[in-house]
Amino acid sequence: MDYIAEYKRWLENPALTENERAELQSVQENKEEIESRFFAPLSFGTAGLRGVLGVGLNRMNRFTVGQAAQGLANLIVSNGKAAMDRGVAIAYDSRHFSPEFAKQSACILAASGIKTLLFDELRPTPELSFAIRHYGCIAGINITASHNPKEYNGYKVYWEDGAQLPPAEADVVAKEMAATDIFSGVRTGDYGAFVESGMIRILGRETDEAYLNEVLKVAVNPDCVKQVADEFKLVYTPFHGAGYRLVPEILRRLGYKHIICEPEQMKIDGDFPTVKNPNPEYKEGFNLAIELARRNDVDLIIGTDPDADRTGIVLKDKTGDYVTLSGNQVGVLLIDYIITARKLTNTMPAHPAVLKSIVTTEMARAAAEKNGVACFDTFTGFKFLAEKIKQFEKTGSHKYLFAFEESYGYLAGDYARDKDAVTASMLIAEMAAYYRTQGKTLYDAMEEMYEKYGYYCEKTVSITMPGVSGLTRMKELMAELREKPLGRIGTHQVEYTRDYMSGIRTRMADGSAEQMELKGQNVMYYELEGGTTFIIRPSGTEPKVKVYIMAKGDSKAAAAEKVEALSAAAKEIVR
Ligand SMILES: O=P(O)(O)OC[C@H]1O[C@H](O)[C@H](O)[C@@H](O)[C@@H]1O
C-alpha cells in the first residue's frame, strides 16, 4: 500500500475532526510513524481487531471500528432476517473509547436492521459470551484489548455459540471490510431513536443475575467455604477493570465473608495508573495488593485483568514471601482440585476430559491421566478450546471438566465459551477454602502437586518486535526456521520437529515424517532429548515472538536448570 497517499487521503478527508486532523499533522515529518499508521489496515483475524489507539488505517479509532461493525453487519444481513432479529450482544471494558466504540457499533448494526443488546456499563468478557448464549444472539462484540498496555484497544467478535468468530465467518467480515469505504461506506443512525424503537436494548443488572446464577452452579464443593468463612481472608484486585463488581459479588455468594479489595485498583480507569501492564502475568501489578495482604496477614491474592477473562494469583510461601503462580501452575492446581472435589461429591461425569493448548504444561496431562481423565490439546486461543468443547457436545465422546491456557485463562461450565475470571476466581477461592479445611494452604497443595505428578517447569521468553520492521522480521524468522531446520537447541539434540503450519512431524535422525491432527498455524515445535520442548510462535495479540520452554526434571531445581539453559538459546535464535 502507498502509505503516503493513504495518509494524505485521510488528512484531506472532511470526516476528520479538527483534533483528529491535528494528530495526523503532528506526525507529518515522521515518515516511520506515517508508515506504521498507514502501511496496511489492521488485520481482522479470528480474534477481531487489536491495535494502538490513534488516527490512521492501522490504528484503533472510530473509522476502523466503523468499518469492522459494517463488515459484521453485512455478514449478519447475508444470514437473513431471522439472524438479524436474533441480534448482537455488545460489551466493553474500562479502556479509553471502549464505551464510545460500543455505542457506535450498536448504531451501525441497528442502521442495517440488526437488533442489538448493549450493556449499560463495562462487563467481564465472559459475561458477553454468556449473554450471546442466554439471549440466543447471532453474534457478539466486545470492545477490549484484554491485558494489553493502555495504548491499545480491540474489537473482539463472537459468533452464536458464544466463542470467538470461526475462521470462515472472520474471512467474510474481513472481505466485507475491504469492500467498505472507511469514510463513506458505513451507515449509521441516531442512538436515541434506536433505543426508543427497541432496535437497541440496554442490558443491565438482570443479565448479571442470570450470569452469576450460572457461575455459581460451577462451584463443586461450596460447603467447604462455609466451614472456614469466619476466619478465611483474601485480597482481590481488578486492575482498574471489569472484574470490580462481579468478582467480589461471586465470592460473597460463595460464602466468603472477608474479601479485601485493593481500593486504588478498584477505581475504573483506562490509564491503569497503578500498573505498568494490567496483566496478571506480571508481578509488578500485584505490588499494592501484596502490601495490603501483608498488612492484613492474608495468604491468597486474586487479580483479574481489565476485561476479567484472565486470572492471576499470588500466595504467601513458607518464608512469608509473596510469590506469583504461573498460569500453568494455577491450571494444574485447579485440575487436581476439581477432580478431587468431583470424586468427593460424586459428581464426576462419564468420559471426563480436560483441555489445554499445545503451549500449556504437560503437567496438566500427567494430573489428568493419573486420575483417569483424558487430556486434549488445541492451538493457542480460547476459540480453539471452545471448538473442542462443541465437538464433544456433538459427538458425546467426552464431557469437559475444565479448559485452560498457560496465558492465565480458565473455564469450567457450559454457560460461556470464553475464559472466565469470575468463575476462575470463585474456583480458586473454593479450592483455597478446601485446603484450609484440610489444614493446608494453597502453597502446601502446590508443593504436594509436584510430588504427585513430577517436577515440571516452564518459562515463556517473549521478544518484542515492534512496527513494520518487526512484522517483517517475524516473517523472516519463521521462514528461516523452516528453511534451515534446527538440529540442536542450546546443548540439546532436536529429536523431532513439528511444523504446525503443514502439520508435519519430522524425525530429525532420518527425516521420516508423519501427518499430525492439528495444522494451519504458524508454530514451530521442537521435541528435544530428555522430554524437553521448545516452541516458537509469533503472538496473535502483541508484536512479539514467544518462545515456550517446558521441561521435566528429577527435582524442582533440575527442571528449572534445564529451562534456564534454554532461555539463553531462545534469545540466540530469536533475534
Ligand atoms: O500468545 P498470544 O497470541 O498473544 O495469545 C495469548 C492469549 O491471548 C488472548 O488472551 C486469547 O484470548 C487467548 O486465548 C490467548 O492464549
The ligand as an SDF file (V2000), in Angstrom:
LIG
                    3D

 16 16  0  0  0  0  0  0  0  0999 V2000
    0.0660  -15.5290   22.5720 O   0  0  0  0  0  0  0  0  0  0  0  0
   -0.9910  -14.6230   22.0100 P   0  0  0  0  0  0  0  0  0  0  0  0
   -1.3170  -14.9200   20.5900 O   0  0  0  0  0  0  0  0  0  0  0  0
   -0.7130  -13.1980   22.2930 O   0  0  0  0  0  0  0  0  0  0  0  0
   -2.3080  -15.0250   22.7730 O   0  0  0  0  0  0  0  0  0  0  0  0
   -2.3820  -15.1240   24.1340 C   0  0  0  0  0  0  0  0  0  0  0  0
   -3.8350  -15.1830   24.5430 C   0  0  0  0  0  0  0  0  0  0  0  0
   -4.4750  -14.0460   24.0220 O   0  0  0  0  0  0  0  0  0  0  0  0
   -5.8330  -13.8780   24.3080 C   0  0  0  0  0  0  0  0  0  0  0  0
   -5.9790  -13.7000   25.6750 O   0  0  0  0  0  0  0  0  0  0  0  0
   -6.6070  -15.0760   23.8190 C   0  0  0  0  0  0  0  0  0  0  0  0
   -7.9750  -14.9670   24.1280 O   0  0  0  0  0  0  0  0  0  0  0  0
   -6.0280  -16.3130   24.4560 C   0  0  0  0  0  0  0  0  0  0  0  0
   -6.7660  -17.4400   24.0920 O   0  0  0  0  0  0  0  0  0  0  0  0
   -4.5650  -16.4290   24.1050 C   0  0  0  0  0  0  0  0  0  0  0  0
   -3.9790  -17.5270   24.7360 O   0  0  0  0  0  0  0  0  0  0  0  0
  1  2  2  0
  2  3  1  0
  2  4  1  0
  2  5  1  0
  5  6  1  0
  6  7  1  0
  7  8  1  0
  7 15  1  0
  8  9  1  0
  9 10  1  0
  9 11  1  0
 11 12  1  0
 11 13  1  0
 13 14  1  0
 13 15  1  0
 15 16  1  0
M  END
$$$$
